[in-house]
Amino acid sequence: MSVTAAKGFVASGVHCGIRREKPDLAVIRSLPRATGTAMFTVNRMQAAPVKVSKEHLDVAEPQAVVVNSGIANAATGSRGERDARTTACGAAGLLMLHPTEVLVLSTGVIGQPLPLDRVLTGLASGVRGLSAEGGVDAAEAILTTDTCTKLAAANGPGFAVGGMAKGSGMIHPNLATMLAVLTTDYPLASGEAIEFLRPAVDASFNSISIDGECSTNDAVVLLANGASNVERTPASDEAFALALRRVCADLSEQIVADGEGATVMAEIVVQGAATEPEAKAIARRIATSSLVKTALFGHDANWGRVLAAAGSAPFNGGYAQLDPARLTLRYGGITVLSGGEVIAVEPEVSGPSCTIELDLGLGDGRASYLTSDLSYDYVRINADYRT
């Protein structure tokens, strides 16, 4: 169950010296020729590897991905772009590819330059170590404040989808301080991958929030090499879309569960909104409310905070539609508000997970988000991040 779960993919994870001791450089490569795509952060302060990888995708099909952890190579100016391109060139030479066929991803501290000599030396070791058993090593090499590797896989009729991700803090759509590499041996033609990736990402990585912070480096990459040799049909396409969505959902849930300092994972479900975009705006607002998140940490069903957040969800220059007299709220499976009227009951919310369901009674719009609590440890981890 890893990024090498599908046929024809190899990976490795090595220590190149960016971090003191932990693995910090991963390489993933398709052996048969692949097609692929990626989605990136919408943060306007985009890191050099994001810019360079976008340029590469515009002119070539990706065959390999290089990921370093420890340094984000963001806010590093023209040197950062040169370093990202040099990294791609170094990997391409070792893999016998064109530089534009290599995507480069980085994660870590913003504002520091890459130790390029170490990265290039590490690449040689990483390429030598490429194997079908290297998925776990690769997943370990991309971690920063994560406490565990994040791996997932799903099988369809005759094909497989595998993936790895990292993410623990600075998690908020669109995408987050998260990187994910997805691989499949399902056959996709050039240009098709994005049509499968976009809806899978929107329903998973773009529907989670830990701290409301949108990163400079987020990326989700999909490589498809067709090594399964399955015959494509409308039914197999549907099965592939479902498998891809399952892997993305699994990885995104692992990211939220491993949120920096997180002790509670909560699913926010909004239904009955006037429109689906308004449902998503309200779910996002609840999921990112510091007051809601601190109440989760305290195992306190202070559900008035949910309503206050829902009523102030930014949408189209104003707020999403909401009528207090039509609201029904279930907190931890217990109805606390029905048709705008309070139900005198105190939900039990002492466990490690919680569901908050809000019905606006206005229409058919529905959306959900995964979020986590906000704990003392979150402050400690981020206060000490560089030291």
C-alpha positions in Angstrom: 0.0 0.0 0.0 2.2 2.9 -1.3 3.0 5.1 -4.2 4.4 1.9 -5.9 1.3 -0.1 -5.5 0.6 0.2 -9.2 2.6 -1.7 -11.8 5.6 0.0 -13.3 6.5 2.5 -10.6 9.6 2.7 -8.5 10.6 5.0 -5.7 13.2 5.7 -3.1 13.8 7.9 -0.1 17.3 9.0 1.1 19.0 11.4 3.5 20.8 14.1 1.5 21.7 16.4 4.3 19.0 19.1 4.2 17.7 17.8 7.6 20.1 16.7 10.3 19.3 13.0 10.4 15.9 12.1 8.8 15.4 11.1 5.2 14.7 14.3 3.2 14.8 13.4 -0.6 12.3 11.2 -2.5 12.3 10.1 -6.1 9.3 8.5 -7.8 9.5 7.3 -11.4 7.4 5.5 -13.9 9.3 2.9 -15.9 6.8 2.7 -18.9 6.1 6.0 -20.5 3.4 7.8 -18.5 1.0 10.6 -18.9 0.1 12.9 -16.0 -1.0 16.1 -14.5 -0.9 18.1 -11.2 -2.8 20.6 -9.2 -1.1 23.3 -7.2 -1.7 25.9 -4.5 -3.7 29.0 -5.4 -1.7 31.1 -3.0 -0.2 34.0 -5.0 3.1 33.6 -3.1 4.0 30.5 -5.0 7.3 28.6 -4.4 9.9 28.2 -7.1 9.2 24.5 -7.5 5.5 25.2 -8.1 6.4 27.7 -10.9 8.9 25.4 -12.5 6.7 22.3 -12.3 3.9 24.2 -13.9 6.2 25.2 -16.8 7.2 21.6 -17.3 3.6 20.4 -17.4 2.9 22.9 -20.1 5.3 21.3 -22.5 5.8 17.7 -21.5 4.2 14.6 -19.9 5.7 14.0 -16.4 7.7 10.8 -15.9 9.3 11.4 -12.5 8.8 13.4 -9.4 11.6 14.7 -7.0 10.5 15.9 -3.6 12.7 17.4 -0.9 11.7 18.1 2.7 13.2 20.5 5.2 13.4 23.6 2.9 10.4 24.9 0.9 12.5 26.8 -1.7 9.8 29.6 -1.4 10.5 33.3 -1.3 14.0 32.5 -2.7 13.8 34.7 -5.8 15.7 33.9 -9.0 18.1 31.6 -7.2 15.2 29.5 -6.1 14.0 29.0 -9.6 17.5 28.2 -10.8 17.9 25.6 -8.1 14.5 24.0 -8.9 15.5 23.8 -12.6 18.9 22.5 -11.8 17.4 19.8 -9.6 15.1 18.7 -12.5 18.1 18.7 -14.8 20.2 16.6 -12.4 17.4 14.1 -12.0 16.7 14.0 -15.7 20.3 13.2 -16.5 20.4 10.3 -14.1 17.0 9.0 -15.3 17.7 9.5 -19.0 14.7 11.9 -19.3 14.3 15.4 -20.6 14.3 18.0 -17.7 10.8 19.0 -18.5 9.6 15.5 -17.8 10.6 15.8 -14.2 8.4 17.6 -11.6 10.1 19.1 -8.5 8.3 19.6 -5.2 9.6 21.0 -1.9 8.3 21.4 1.6 9.7 22.9 4.8 10.9 26.3 6.0 10.1 29.3 3.8 12.8 31.9 2.9 15.9 29.6 2.9 17.8 28.5 -0.2 18.3 24.9 -1.1 21.7 23.4 -0.4 21.9 22.4 -4.0 25.1 20.5 -3.8 23.6 18.2 -1.2 20.4 17.7 -3.2 22.3 16.8 -6.4 24.5 14.3 -4.4 21.4 12.9 -2.8 19.7 12.5 -6.2 22.5 10.1 -7.4 21.9 8.0 -4.3 18.1 8.2 -4.7 18.2 7.1 -8.3 20.5 4.2 -7.5 18.0 3.1 -4.8 14.9 3.2 -7.0 12.8 0.0 -6.5 9.2 -1.2 -6.4 9.7 -1.7 -2.7 10.8 1.9 -2.1 7.4 3.5 -1.6 7.5 3.6 2.2 11.0 5.1 2.2 9.8 7.8 -0.2 6.8 8.6 2.0 9.1 9.0 5.0 11.4 11.3 3.1 8.8 14.0 2.4 7.6 14.5 6.0 8.2 17.6 8.0 6.2 18.0 11.3 4.2 14.9 10.4 4.2 12.2 13.1 3.7 9.3 10.6 3.8 8.4 7.0 0.7 8.7 4.9 0.1 5.9 2.4 -3.0 4.6 0.6 -3.9 2.3 -2.3 -7.1 1.0 -3.9 -7.7 -1.7 -6.5 -10.1 -1.7 -9.4 -10.9 -4.4 -12.0 -7.4 -5.2 -13.3 -5.7 -2.0 -12.1 -4.4 -0.2 -9.0 -4.1 3.3 -7.7 -1.4 4.1 -5.1 -0.3 7.3 -3.3 1.6 9.0 -0.6 1.1 12.4 1.0 2.6 14.6 3.7 0.7 17.3 5.7 0.2 18.2 9.3 0.1 21.9 9.6 -0.6 24.9 7.4 -3.5 22.9 6.0 -6.3 24.8 4.3 -7.8 24.8 0.7 -7.2 25.3 -1.9 -4.8 22.5 -1.2 -2.6 23.0 1.9 1.0 22.5 3.1 0.6 19.1 1.8 2.2 17.3 -1.0 0.7 14.2 -2.6 1.9 11.9 -5.4 -0.6 9.5 -6.9 0.2 6.7 -9.3 -1.8 4.3 -11.4 -1.3 1.6 -14.0 -4.7 2.5 -15.5 -4.4 3.8 -19.1 -5.0 7.5 -19.6 -4.4 9.4 -22.8 -2.5 12.7 -22.8 -4.6 15.5 -21.4 -7.2 13.2 -19.7 -5.6 12.9 -16.2 -6.8 16.3 -15.0 -10.5 15.4 -15.7 -10.1 12.6 -13.2 -7.8 14.4 -10.7 -9.8 17.6 -10.3 -13.0 16.1 -8.9 -11.1 13.8 -6.7 -9.1 16.6 -5.2 -12.1 18.9 -4.8 -13.8 16.2 -2.7 -10.8 15.4 -0.6 -7.7 17.6 -0.3 -9.8 20.7 -1.0 -12.3 19.8 1.7 -10.0 19.7 4.7 -8.6 22.3 7.1 -6.4 22.2 10.1 -5.4 25.8 10.8 -6.8 27.9 7.9 -3.4 28.6 6.5 -2.9 28.2 2.7 0.6 27.1 1.7 3.1 28.3 -0.9 4.1 24.8 -2.0 1.0 22.6 -2.2 0.8 20.1 -5.0 -1.0 16.9 -6.0 0.6 15.0 -8.8 -1.0 12.1 -10.8 1.0 9.8 -13.0 -0.6 7.1 -15.2 1.4 4.6 -17.2 -1.2 2.0 -18.5 1.0 -0.9 -17.4 -2.1 -2.8 -16.3 -3.1 -3.2 -20.0 -6.8 -3.2 -19.0 -9.3 -2.5 -21.7 -10.9 0.9 -21.2 -14.7 1.1 -21.1 -17.1 3.7 -19.6 -17.5 1.2 -16.7 -13.8 1.0 -16.1 -13.4 4.7 -16.3 -16.0 5.0 -13.5 -14.2 2.4 -11.5 -10.9 4.3 -11.9 -12.5 7.6 -10.8 -13.9 5.9 -7.7 -10.6 4.3 -6.8 -8.7 7.5 -7.3 -11.3 9.3 -5.1 -10.9 6.6 -2.4 -7.1 7.1 -2.3 -7.4 10.9 -2.1 -10.0 10.6 0.6 -7.9 8.2 2.6 -4.8 10.4 2.4 -6.7 13.6 3.2 -8.2 11.9 6.3 -4.8 10.8 7.4 -3.6 14.4 7.1 -6.3 15.8 9.3 -5.9 13.0 11.8 -2.2 13.9 12.0 -2.8 17.6 12.3 -0.2 19.4 14.4 -1.3 18.9 18.0 -4.6 17.4 17.0 -6.6 15.3 19.4 -10.0 15.4 17.8 -11.1 15.0 14.2 -14.4 16.5 13.2 -16.6 16.2 10.1 -18.6 19.2 9.3 -21.7 18.5 7.2 -23.8 21.3 5.8 -27.0 20.5 3.9 -30.1 22.3 2.9 -28.1 25.4 1.7 -29.5 27.6 -1.1 -26.7 26.4 -3.4 -23.8 24.0 -3.3 -21.1 26.8 -3.3 -22.8 28.4 -0.3 -22.9 25.1 1.5 -19.2 24.8 0.9 -18.6 28.3 2.1 -20.5 27.7 5.3 -18.8 24.3 5.9 -15.4 25.9 5.3 -16.2 28.8 7.7 -17.2 26.4 10.5 -14.2 24.1 9.9 -11.8 27.0 10.2 -13.3 28.8 13.2 -10.8 29.0 16.0 -13.6 29.1 18.5 -15.2 25.9 17.1 -11.8 24.2 17.0 -10.9 25.2 20.6 -14.3 23.9 21.8 -13.5 20.6 20.1 -10.2 20.5 22.0 -12.0 21.1 25.2 -14.7 18.4 24.4 -17.2 21.2 24.9 -20.3 21.1 22.7 -20.5 24.9 22.7 -22.6 24.7 19.5 -23.5 28.4 19.5 -20.0 28.9 18.0 -21.0 26.8 15.1 -24.0 29.0 14.4 -22.1 32.2 14.7 -19.5 30.9 12.2 -22.2 29.7 9.8 -23.8 33.1 9.8 -20.6 34.8 8.8 -19.5 32.6 5.9 -18.0 34.9 3.2 -19.6 34.4 -0.2 -19.7 36.6 -3.3 -18.7 39.8 -1.5 -21.2 39.2 1.3 -22.3 36.3 3.4 -23.9 33.0 2.4 -27.7 32.8 2.8 -29.0 31.7 6.3 -32.3 31.9 8.0 -32.1 31.4 11.8 -35.7 30.2 11.9 -35.0 27.3 9.6 -31.8 25.9 11.1 -31.5 22.4 12.5 -28.2 21.4 14.1 -27.0 18.0 15.2 -23.8 17.9 17.3 -22.3 14.5 17.9 -25.4 12.8 16.7 -27.7 14.7 19.0 -30.2 17.3 17.8 -29.6 20.5 19.8 -31.5 22.9 17.5 -34.6 22.1 15.4 -36.3 24.6 13.1 -34.5 27.4 15.0 -35.8 26.2 18.4 -33.4 25.0 21.1 -33.6 21.4 22.3 -32.6 21.2 26.0 -30.0 18.5 25.7 -26.2 18.3 26.2 -24.4 16.2 23.6 -21.7 13.8 24.7 -18.5 14.8 22.9 -15.7 13.2 24.9 -14.3 11.0 22.1 -11.6 11.4 19.5 -14.0 12.2 16.7 -17.1 14.3 16.2 -19.7 15.0 13.6 -21.4 18.4 13.3 -24.4 18.5 11.0 -26.1 21.7 10.0 -29.3 21.8 7.9 -30.2 25.3 6.6 -33.6 24.4 5.3 -33.2 26.6 2.2 -32.4 24.3 -0.7 -30.4 21.3 -2.0 -26.9 22.6 -1.5 -24.6 20.2 0.4 -20.9 20.1 1.3 -18.7 18.5 3.9 -15.3 19.3 5.4 -12.8 17.5 7.7 -11.1 19.5 10.4 -9.3 19.0 13.7 -9.2 20.7 17.0 -6.8 23.5 18.0 -4.6 22.5 20.9 -1.8 23.9 23.1 0.6 21.7 21.2 -0.3 23.4 17.9 1.1 26.6 19.3 4.1 24.9 20.7 5.0 23.1 17.5 4.7 26.2 15.3 6.4 28.5 17.8 9.4 26.2 17.8 9.3 25.1 14.1 12.7 26.6 13.0 14.5 26.0 16.3 
